[in-house]
């Protein structure tokens, strides 16, 4: 894909003047007869993006999702509290950074340009158990002033601490490029890279390991390339800033129900509770076999002109294993090597009294046992705020990432509440009227040396494409933005085979912003 940085007006949600446009292939605006029929397997961010992009060009789309609701790992489900209230439970807090251009473009389709599903959080403080706290509220947005401003304000990321760093090793942060960063650093762990750079311990915890925890991973097992790419996306590569937005209501109401209505308006057939368990190449297309997710029957076989596999890594492995005709030997071996990140826990408490009024909506933590962050949901989520307003209580969520696979789950759950009471002492006097503990181990793992084995969007079959947050792409994106981006790229790859126009994409700059810093970076 050819990239250009000018000539096309930036959408309103792309504020960085140096954001990069990735133009799409030209072609017809709408499909003609015979209308192509595509299957999108997986109804998470990547699948919804792919289905949207295809349907907007007139392709007939079936969106097949194993769960009962859309959203993938960001779905939500009803649960009844002891007071009889039905509320929405989920896998927990997610930050929607302003650099998520393609995800935000997708969300705007469900809400229109004048309606916002997301609301801003005023701050993103990071707190150590020793008492020091960092804030991003007053940090400038534009590099390098953002980094300098953070250093000037931070009690931990100080000039004196930076004086002990290894400047030559740190030069790798100054000119990050994809895929070059993977060739340079994928063979090194994030922890080893930080050791090499000699970051101060406190600064490491608060400014860098936070990013590795975004991957639900231990820094000792995470590729340094992913960590450095995150540093580029949020610090030295982008002028969008370090603050983020969150959904103003639970995920289904804020995000997926509006997008489902948009898809249905485009003619997409949404089939939830449907598990695709085999795909067989059939001429230029594919025959897919599916059944009800509960396994109680409903076996169906259908033929499609193309297929998008927008599954998590475990789901992709299962489908590929059951479909020996998909891909070549190298591609299949790469899929088989995909791994999931360690387990994580989301504990949500409905407390009988509020937390102190000055508490932030989100707090990153270090040194509090297994706890990685705390969210006060009633600070921003409408459903939680309504419950808190009616009861005089509060809704608090605590996350723990990268837990040992064989850990004592009940012990960890008890420790979560103990640490919450340390972080916010007023909660020690609060009774938990309801508690939900959600354990998961289904996020992609990005191990040292794993990049070369991860699948790319395109496969050896022109009408079979893959999308998701574990999929390789040439754009500098990560996490939810990688899922949305590869979903659009998967659709674009199929549209090109039918002579249809693709969808343009945006990203943060693909190199360091400063020519002088880029030159220094090449000396690393």
KEGU-577533 format. One record per residue (C-alpha): residue number from 1; x, y, z. Coordinates in steps of 0.1 Angstrom, whole numbers. Example, Ala and Ser with C-alpha at 12.3 -4.5 7.8 and 13.67 -1.06 7.14 Angstrom:
residues 2
  num   east  north     up
    1    123    -45     78
    2    137    -11     71
This chain:
residues 524
  num   east  north     up
    1      0      0      0
    2     14     34    -10
    3     13     60     17
    4     12     98     14
    5     10    125     41
    6     -8    153     23
    7    -34    162     -3
    8    -64    148     14
    9    -83    166     42
   10    -79    150     76
   11   -111    137     93
   12   -121    157    124
   13   -109    129    147
   14    -74    131    132
   15    -59    161    148
   16    -22    155    143
   17     -9    175    112
   18     16    148    105
   19     -8    119    106
   20     -3     96     76
   21    -29     88     50
   22    -28     53     36
   23    -49     56      4
   24    -70     27     -8
   25    -69     11    -42
   26    -92     27    -68
   27   -122     10    -82
   28   -160     10    -86
   29   -180     25    -58
   30   -206     -3    -56
   31   -206    -40    -66
   32   -226    -49    -96
   33   -243    -81   -107
   34   -234   -108    -97
   35   -231    -93    -62
   36   -202   -110    -43
   37   -211   -129    -11
   38   -186   -128     18
   39   -185   -144     52
   40   -169   -126     81
   41   -162   -151    108
   42   -159   -133    142
   43   -180   -103    154
   44   -153    -84    174
   45   -137    -51    164
   46   -119    -66    134
   47   -149    -85    121
   48   -173    -56    125
   49   -147    -33    106
   50   -144    -58     78
   51   -182    -64     75
   52   -188    -26     75
   53   -162    -19     48
   54   -174    -47     25
   55   -211    -38     29
   56   -205     -2     22
   57   -193    -12    -12
   58   -224    -33    -19
   59   -209    -67    -10
   60   -234    -91      5
   61   -221   -100     39
   62   -229   -127     65
   63   -213   -118     99
   64   -210   -150    120
   65   -203   -147    157
   66   -200   -175    182
   67   -211   -154    212
   68   -247   -142    217
   69   -236   -106    212
   70   -212    -86    191
   71   -180    -70    204
   72   -157    -99    207
   73   -135    -95    238
   74   -152    -61    244
   75   -187    -76    246
   76   -210    -72    276
   77   -237    -93    291
   78   -265    -88    317
   79   -262    -98    353
   80   -287    -93    381
   81   -276    -77    413
   82   -289    -86    448
   83   -312    -56    448
   84   -329    -69    416
   85   -312    -44    393
   86   -300    -58    359
   87   -267    -43    349
   88   -241    -50    323
   89   -210    -69    331
   90   -179    -70    308
   91   -143    -80    308
   92   -134    -45    321
   93   -120    -11    314
   94   -105     -3    280
   95    -89     30    270
   96    -97     45    236
   97    -67     67    228
   98    -70     95    204
   99    -45     78    181
  100    -70     51    173
  101    -80     68    141
  102    -94     38    122
  103   -113     24    153
  104   -128     59    158
  105   -138     60    121
  106   -156     27    126
  107   -174     39    158
  108   -185     71    141
  109   -204     51    115
  110   -227     38    143
  111   -232     72    159
  112   -228     97    130
  113   -205    126    130
  114   -225    146    155
  115   -229    120    183
  116   -201    108    206
  117   -201     73    221
  118   -169     82    240
  119   -163    107    268
  120   -129    120    279
  121   -112    112    311
  122    -95    143    326
  123    -64    125    338
  124    -45     92    337
  125    -25     91    369
  126      0     64    377
  127      7     57    414
  128     34     37    432
  129     28     21    465
  130     55     43    480
  131     33     73    474
  132     46     90    443
  133     22     97    415
  134     26    109    379
  135     -1    127    359
  136     -6    134    322
  137    -32    161    326
  138     -9    190    319
  139     16    173    297
  140     19    190    262
  141      6    169    233
  142     33    175    207
  143     67    157    207
  144     93    162    220
  145     76    187    243
  146     53    160    257
  147     83    140    269
  148    101    170    282
  149     70    182    299
  150     64    148    315
  151    100    148    328
  152     97    183    342
  153     65    174    362
  154     72    139    372
  155     84    130    407
  156     98     97    393
  157    108    102    357
  158    134    129    366
  159    164    144    349
  160    187    130    375
  161    173     95    369
  162    177    100    331
  163    213    109    336
  164    221     73    344
  165    205     60    312
  166    225     44    284
  167    220     70    256
  168    232     48    228
  169    207     21    237
  170    179     47    240
  171    185     59    205
  172    163     31    192
  173    133     50    206
  174    139     80    184
  175    132     66    149
  176    107     38    151
  177     96     22    118
  178     74     -8    109
  179     85    -35    101
  180    121    -25    108
  181    115    -22    145
  182    106    -59    146
  183    138    -69    127
  184    158    -48    152
  185    141    -57    185
  186    117    -86    182
  187    145   -109    194
  188    148    -90    227
  189    124    -90    257
  190    109    -57    268
  191    125    -62    302
  192    159    -68    287
  193    156    -37    265
  194    147    -16    296
  195    177    -31    314
  196    199    -22    284
  197    186     14    283
  198    190     16    321
  199    158     33    328
  200    153     43    365
  201    133     16    382
  202    104     39    392
  203    103     55    358
  204    103     20    343
  205     73      9    363
  206     52     40    356
  207     61     50    321
  208     70     17    303
  209     57    -14    320
  210     23      2    319
  211     25     -3    281
  212     36    -40    285
  213      6    -45    308
  214    -16    -32    280
  215     -7    -65    263
  216    -16    -85    294
  217     19    -97    295
  218     50    -99    317
  219     77    -76    304
  220    102   -105    306
  221     82   -124    280
  222     70    -95    258
  223     88    -86    225
  224    107    -53    230
  225     95    -43    195
  226     59    -41    207
  227     70    -20    237
  228     91      4    216
  229     63      7    190
  230     39     17    218
  231     64     43    229
  232     64     57    194
  233     26     57    191
  234     20     76    224
  235     52     96    231
  236     76    105    203
  237     55     96    172
  238     22    113    178
  239      9    147    187
  240    -25    133    199
  241    -14    133    235
  242    -15    107    263
  243    -50    111    276
  244    -79     89    263
  245   -116     85    261
  246   -140     58    275
  247   -175     47    265
  248   -202     67    283
  249   -223     36    286
  250   -215     -1    288
  251   -199    -15    256
  252   -231    -30    240
  253   -252      2    243
  254   -224     26    235
  255   -207      7    207
  256   -220    -25    194
  257   -258    -20    193
  258   -254     12    172
  259   -230     -5    148
  260   -253    -35    145
  261   -281    -12    134
  262   -257      4    109
  263   -247    -30     95
  264   -283    -42     93
  265   -291    -10     74
  266   -263    -19     49
  267   -280    -53     44
  268   -255    -73     65
  269   -270   -106     79
  270   -258   -108    116
  271   -259   -143    130
  272   -248   -145    166
  273   -246   -178    185
  274   -231   -194    154
  275   -198   -212    154
  276   -179   -218    122
  277   -159   -250    127
  278   -146   -258     92
  279   -138   -239     60
  280   -130   -257     27
  281   -117   -240     -5
  282   -143   -243    -32
  283   -131   -230    -65
  284   -125   -192    -61
  285   -145   -192    -28
  286   -151   -213      3
  287   -176   -237     18
  288   -182   -230     55
  289   -197   -254     80
  290   -213   -240    111
  291   -235   -250    140
  292   -251   -234    170
  293   -225   -224    195
  294   -241   -246    222
  295   -236   -276    200
  296   -272   -286    201
  297   -277   -290    164
  298   -284   -265    136
  299   -256   -278    113
  300   -254   -257     82
  301   -231   -256     51
  302   -229   -225     29
  303   -208   -214      0
  304   -192   -179     -1
  305   -171   -160    -26
  306   -147   -149      1
  307   -140   -153     38
  308   -126   -130     65
  309   -113   -149     95
  310   -116   -123    123
  311   -111   -146    152
  312    -90   -145    183
  313    -58   -166    182
  314    -73   -197    198
  315   -104   -196    176
  316    -83   -192    145
  317    -61   -221    155
  318    -92   -243    160
  319   -107   -234    127
  320    -74   -239    108
  321    -67   -272    125
  322   -102   -285    114
  323    -97   -271     78
  324    -66   -288     63
  325    -72   -272     29
  326    -66   -236     42
  327    -33   -220     36
  328      1   -234     29
  329     23   -253     53
  330     43   -222     65
  331     11   -202     72
  332     -5   -231     90
  333     26   -236    111
  334     26   -199    120
  335    -10   -200    131
  336     -3   -231    152
  337     25   -212    170
  338      2   -184    182
  339     -1   -182    220
  340    -24   -165    245
  341    -12   -141    271
  342    -12   -152    307
  343    -45   -151    327
  344    -59   -118    339
  345    -86   -110    364
  346   -113    -83    365
  347   -129    -78    399
  348   -159    -54    400
  349   -175    -43    433
  350   -208    -26    438
  351   -201     -8    471
  352   -226      6    496
  353   -209     40    498
  354   -190     62    474
  355   -152     65    471
  356   -138     99    479
  357   -149    126    454
  358   -114    134    443
  359   -105     99    431
  360    -98     97    394
  361   -119     76    371
  362    -88     55    362
  363    -56     50    382
  364    -27     29    371
  365     -8     13    399
  366     26     -3    407
  367     36    -21    439
  368      2    -31    451
  369      4    -69    448
  370    -14    -82    417
  371    -33    -49    411
  372    -24    -31    379
  373    -52     -5    378
  374    -84      7    395
  375   -114     22    378
  376   -143     41    394
  377   -169     34    368
  378   -196     57    381
  379   -172     86    373
  380   -180     82    336
  381   -203     53    328
  382   -240     62    328
  383   -253     29    339
  384   -229     27    369
  385   -236     64    377
  386   -273     58    378
  387   -269     29    402
  388   -246     49    424
  389   -270     79    424
  390   -299     57    434
  391   -281     37    461
  392   -255     62    474
  393   -228     37    466
  394   -201     33    439
  395   -190      8    413
  396   -153      1    414
  397   -133    -22    391
  398    -98    -36    398
  399    -76    -54    372
  400    -47    -78    376
  401    -27    -88    345
  402     -2   -115    337
  403    -11   -138    366
  404      5   -172    369
  405    -15   -200    352
  406    -17   -221    383
  407    -23   -194    409
  408    -48   -197    437
  409    -77   -179    422
  410    -96   -174    455
  411    -65   -161    471
  412    -59   -136    443
  413    -95   -124    445
  414    -92   -118    482
  415    -59   -100    477
  416    -76    -77    451
  417   -100    -63    477
  418    -72    -59    503
  419    -51    -39    478
  420    -81    -18    468
  421    -85     -9    504
  422    -48      1    505
  423    -51     22    474
  424    -84     39    484
  425    -86     35    522
  426   -122     47    524
  427   -133     15    506
  428   -122     -5    537
  429   -154      8    554
  430   -176     -1    525
  431   -196    -33    522
  432   -196    -50    488
  433   -233    -55    480
  434   -223    -75    449
  435   -190    -87    434
  436   -182   -103    401
  437   -148   -119    393
  438   -140   -125    356
  439   -110   -146    348
  440    -98   -147    311
  441    -68   -160    292
  442    -77   -153    256
  443    -57   -122    246
  444    -29   -126    221
  445      7   -130    234
  446     35   -113    216
  447     66   -133    227
  448    102   -126    219
  449    109   -137    184
  450     72   -143    175
  451     66   -116    149
  452     78   -135    119
  453     54   -164    126
  454     22   -142    131
  455     -2   -143    101
  456     -5   -112     79
  457    -38   -100     65
  458    -33   -117     31
  459    -29   -154     26
  460    -19   -176     -4
  461    -56   -175    -14
  462    -68   -141    -28
  463   -102   -145    -13
  464    -91   -156     22
  465    -79   -129     46
  466    -73   -126     83
  467    -79    -98    107
  468    -74    -91    144
  469    -51    -76    170
  470    -26   -105    166
  471    -23   -100    128
  472      8    -83    112
  473      4    -50     94
  474     27    -24     80
  475      9      4     98
  476     22     15    132
  477     -8      4    153
  478    -15    -18    183
  479    -42    -33    205
  480    -78    -23    195
  481    -65      0    167
  482    -47    -30    152
  483    -79    -50    152
  484    -98    -22    135
  485    -70    -15    110
  486    -66    -51     99
  487   -103    -55     96
  488   -104    -26     71
  489    -73    -40     54
  490    -89    -74     50
  491   -119    -59     34
  492    -98    -38     11
  493    -79    -68      0
  494   -111    -85    -10
  495   -126    -54    -26
  496    -96    -52    -48
  497   -102    -87    -62
  498   -136    -75    -74
  499   -124    -42    -88
  500   -141    -22    -60
  501   -127      9    -43
  502   -111      4     -9
  503   -113     25     22
  504    -85     49     31
  505    -68     45     65
  506    -48     68     88
  507    -20     62    112
  508      4     81    134
  509     36     90    116
  510     57     61    103
  511     90     76    114
  512    102     98    142
  513     90    134    140
  514    123    151    142
  515    150    148    115
  516    177    154    140
  517    163    127    163
  518    159    103    134
  519    195    108    125
  520    205    100    161
  521    183     70    161
  522    200     55    131
  523    233     56    150
  524    219     31    175
